[in-house]
Amino acid sequence: MNSTANEPQPQPQPQQTKRLLRPSSLFTPTRTLSTSSSSESSRSSTPFNPLSTARKFKASLSLEARTRTIVKTKPPALPSLSGTPTKKDPARSKTPGTPRQAEDDPLQDDRSEMDVSRVDPEDVLIDWETVEPVDISGEVDENFLRAAKNSDKNDKVLVSIRVRPSDVSSAWEAQMSAKSIKLLPQHHRNAATVPPLFHFDEILTGSDNKSVYNAVARNHVCAAMDGYNSVIFAYGQTASGKTFTLSGDDDQPGIIPRAMKDVFACIRRMPAREYLLRCSYLEIYNETIHDLLAPPSAPTVQLQGSGETVWLTPLREEVVTSLAGVRAVIARGWAARRTASTDWNDRSSRSHSVFRVVIESRERGDTSGGRQTPGLPSRPPTPGGPRLQSIGGRSVQTSVLSLIDLAGSEKATSDKERTREGKFINTSLLTLGSVISTLAENASKGKSDHVPFRNSKLTRMLQPSLSGDARISVICTLNPDVNAVAESTSTLLFAQRIKKVQLNAKKKEVVDTDALLERYRQEIEELKKRLSEKEKEAEAPEKNRRLSAREQLDESKAMKDLNARIKQLTNLILTSQTVGENRGDESRPASPSKVDFDMTPYQLQQELLSARREIESQATQILALEVALLARPELPPDAPESEKDRLLAEQARNIRELEMVIKGYEDNLGAPLRAVREDVEREWGARLATEEARHKEAEAWAAELARALEKEKKAKQQLEDERRVLAAFVTKFDSLTAGLSSSSSLPSLSSTPPRGHPNYLLRVCRRSLNRPCAWISAACVQSRAYSRRSGTAGG
Ligand SMILES: Nc1ncnc2c1ncn2[C@@H]1O[C@H](COP(=O)(O)OP(=O)(O)OP(=O)(O)O)[C@@H](O)[C@H]1O
C-alpha cells in the first residue's frame, strides 16, 4: 500500500490548530532526509514543517527560563547529506531548544473539548460504523489479525536493529536475511580476534518506514487492540534515527502514525465491539516528567503507586475518535517537546517522550437498560478521569499502547546546557541498561536480585512493562559510521541483554459482577443436572452396567469433582454477594481488588486449580482404597455375572461409605478436635509463657552464679598459691628465729613486735594465712539469697 495514498483529507480542526499546523504534516517532526546516499534518494523531503521551522526559540531549555516571547528564526541549515549527520562546525551558532508552548497560544490555555474529564465516555465511543474509511490502514485484514494474535507467544522482547543509511562507507556488515550483524574486521580493535556476530529478531536498513513498522510494531499494535499492554521503544545513540523510526516524516510516516491507522482499522474490523480511546503525551526531561498536553504552567507529573502498579498524575488524557483527533493531539505534544540543535543532530530530542493510547473496549449493546457494575462507583477515581464501565454484563478490556522515543545517548557536547541535559539522559539510559541487565540475569539464572527500577523516572515508569506486564518491541538504531563504532557496539550489547528479559503479558478485563454471578448460577444449574444424571446412571439396573472397579472409581471421582465445583461456585457467589452488600455502606467503600478478585476469570482459574489439588489428594486416598480392594480374594472365574455385579456394587458402596466416613471424620471430629486443641492452646499459652519467663530468670541466675563460682575458684587458687609461699616463708623464718632466739634477745611472738622487726612480718604472714576468702563469703551470701527467693532448699 502506498502510505501516502490513504492520507486522510483534512478534518475540521479547532481554529488554533489550523493556524499552526498543516494536517498533512502533523505527523511530521522535522527530519532532514537522506537523499543522495541511498536508493530512497528520490524521496522528496518535507519542504516546510511548522513544528520544526517556525518554532525555533532563542530561549534556554530550562523550565524556569522558558521565555514567553516567540522569536521566529530561520529553519536550521540542512545537513550536507541528510541521513548522515556529521559533527558540525562548532563555530556555527546553535539552534536553541524549543521551549514548551508560549502563553499566547490559546491551545494551551485550557483543557480541550475532548479532555477526558470533560466528556461522558458513553458519548465518545467509537465502533466500526463511526470509523472513517480514510482513517484506516487498508492492510489490516482477518488473516493478519489472526496471525498477529498467534505470534509473539514466546513471551520474549522483540529486538530489532535498524541501521541508518550513511553516505560514507559503513563499519558494519548487516545481513537482513540471516538477521545478523557484525563489525567489519578492519574496524575491530583487536586485530587478532574475529568480531562477534550478533543475531536479532530483525535487521533493518534503509529509509522505508513501512517495512520497519510491519516487522517490528504491527503485531504489538494488534496485541494492544487484543487487550495486551504493548510497549514499543526506540533506543540508540543520538542522531541514529530513533525519532525518524517513531515519527517519520511526510514521505515516510513512522510507527506512531501507522500504529494509529491500524488502531482504527482494527476497530473497523470488530463490528461486535465499541471502543474508548484516550491519548496522553509526556516527556521526561532532566528527570522531571512534563505533560506535553498541559499548559506550561501546569504542575509536573508525579509517578505514583508502588511495585508493579504505577500511574501518572496529574496527566491529561484526550479522547480521540478519529485520526484527525490523534493528529491534533500529537501536534500539540510535538510543539511542546524539548528538542535542540546539538553537535550531532539539528533537532535532537532532549527528553524521553512517551505517547500513550489507553484502549478500552467492550461488546456493543444497548446501554440504556444496562446497569453499572456494582462497586465501581465507589472505587477510587482512575488517574486521568473516568473510564468505560462494564455495563449490562459486558466486561471491559483495557490495554495501553506506549510508543517511546528515548533521548539519544551522547558524548560530551560543546554546549553547556546540552552537556547538562546529556548527563541526565546518559544517567537514565545507564539505569535502563542496568535494570535490563539485572532482569536478564534474573531470567537466565533463575535469580531474584533487586532490580534498581527506582533509580530513574524512566525505569520507574517502565517497571510494570519490564516486569513482564506488557509485550515489548525494542528498535535499536545504529549509526553505521566508523567514528560511532563504540556507541553502536554498546547499543548492540544493550539489545542483546534485553532479548533475555522474560515477559508474561496478560489481558486485563473487568467483568460485570452481576454477570459473573449469573454465569456462576448457570454453571451450578448445569453441574447439578449432570450430577443427577450420573446418580441416576449409578442406580440403573445392574445388567445395564458392566463397569470395572476402575471405571466405578472414575465415576465416583467425577461425581466428587462435580460436587466440589458446585460447592466452590456457591462459595464464590457468597463472596461476591458479601462484596455487593458492602455497597450500601458509604463509609466503607467496596474494595475494588476484592471485586476484581471475584470477577477475574484468571482468579477463578486459580481457585479451580486449588480445588483440583484437593480433589487429587482425595483421589490418592481412593487409590489406596482401590489397592485394598484389589488385595481381596478374587472371584472364581466361573462365578455368575449377577454375583460379580453384586460384589462390585457392594465394593462401590463400601468405597462410598469409606469416603463418607473420611468426610464425616473431618466434619464431625476433625473440626471439633481442632477447636478443642485451639482452646487448650489458648488456655495453656499464658501459663507456658509465665513458666518460660521464670525458666529464663533461673537460667540467668545460674549463669551469674557460675560466673561468680569461676571467679571464686580463680581467687581461691591464687590464695592457695600465696598461702603455700607464705607457709614456706614462715617455716623458713621459724627455723631461722629458733636459731636466733637461743643466741639473742628477740621479743616473744605473743607480744606485738615493733614495725620493721622480723617478728612483725612473721605475724602479718600468719594472720594472712588464717583470713577467710572474701569471694567465698560473697558467693555464699548471693547463693543463700537466691535460694530464699526461688523457694529451693540449701544454698
Ligand atoms: N533510516 C533513515 N533514513 C533516512 N534518514 C534518516 C534515517 N534515520 C535517521 N535519519 C535522519 O537522520 C537525522 C537524525 O535522525 P533522528 O533525529 O531520528 O535521530 P535520533 O536518534 O532521534 O536523534 P536524537 O537522539 O538526537 O533525538 C534526521 O535528519 C533523520 O531524518
The ligand as a MOL file (V3000), in Angstrom:
LIG
                    3D

  0  0  0     0  0            999 V3000
M  V30 BEGIN CTAB
M  V30 COUNTS 31 33 0 0 0
M  V30 BEGIN ATOM
M  V30 1 N 16.6040 5.4590 8.2010 0
M  V30 2 C 16.7820 6.7480 7.8710 0
M  V30 3 N 16.6520 7.1550 6.5970 0
M  V30 4 C 16.8360 8.4400 6.2700 0
M  V30 5 N 17.1580 9.4070 7.1370 0
M  V30 6 C 17.2810 9.0770 8.4170 0
M  V30 7 C 17.1140 7.7240 8.8550 0
M  V30 8 N 17.3260 7.6680 10.1650 0
M  V30 9 C 17.6070 8.9310 10.5410 0
M  V30 10 N 17.5730 9.7620 9.5070 0
M  V30 11 C 17.8470 11.2140 9.5480 0
M  V30 12 O 18.9300 11.3950 10.4370 0
M  V30 13 C 18.7160 12.5400 11.2380 0
M  V30 14 C 18.7350 12.1660 12.7150 0
M  V30 15 O 17.7030 11.2550 12.9860 0
M  V30 16 P 16.8050 11.3240 14.2530 0
M  V30 17 O 16.5030 12.7140 14.6740 0
M  V30 18 O 15.6790 10.4160 14.0420 0
M  V30 19 O 17.8190 10.7360 15.3110 0
M  V30 20 P 17.5530 10.4590 16.8450 0
M  V30 21 O 18.1800 9.1430 17.1310 0
M  V30 22 O 16.1310 10.6180 17.1660 0
M  V30 23 O 18.4350 11.5970 17.4990 0
M  V30 24 P 18.2860 12.2630 18.9720 0
M  V30 25 O 18.5220 11.1910 19.9580 0
M  V30 26 O 19.3680 13.2780 18.9920 0
M  V30 27 O 16.9400 12.8380 19.0300 0
M  V30 28 C 17.3920 13.1170 10.8250 0
M  V30 29 O 17.6380 14.1420 9.9280 0
M  V30 30 C 16.6970 11.9780 10.1370 0
M  V30 31 O 15.7980 12.4260 9.1420 0
M  V30 END ATOM
M  V30 BEGIN BOND
M  V30 1 1 1 2
M  V30 2 1 2 3
M  V30 3 2 2 7
M  V30 4 2 3 4
M  V30 5 1 4 5
M  V30 6 2 5 6
M  V30 7 1 6 7
M  V30 8 1 6 10
M  V30 9 1 7 8
M  V30 10 2 8 9
M  V30 11 1 9 10
M  V30 12 1 10 11
M  V30 13 1 11 12
M  V30 14 1 11 30
M  V30 15 1 12 13
M  V30 16 1 13 14
M  V30 17 1 13 28
M  V30 18 1 14 15
M  V30 19 1 15 16
M  V30 20 2 16 17
M  V30 21 1 16 18
M  V30 22 1 16 19
M  V30 23 1 19 20
M  V30 24 2 20 21
M  V30 25 1 20 22
M  V30 26 1 20 23
M  V30 27 1 23 24
M  V30 28 2 24 25
M  V30 29 1 24 26
M  V30 30 1 24 27
M  V30 31 1 28 29
M  V30 32 1 28 30
M  V30 33 1 30 31
M  V30 END BOND
M  V30 END CTAB
M  END
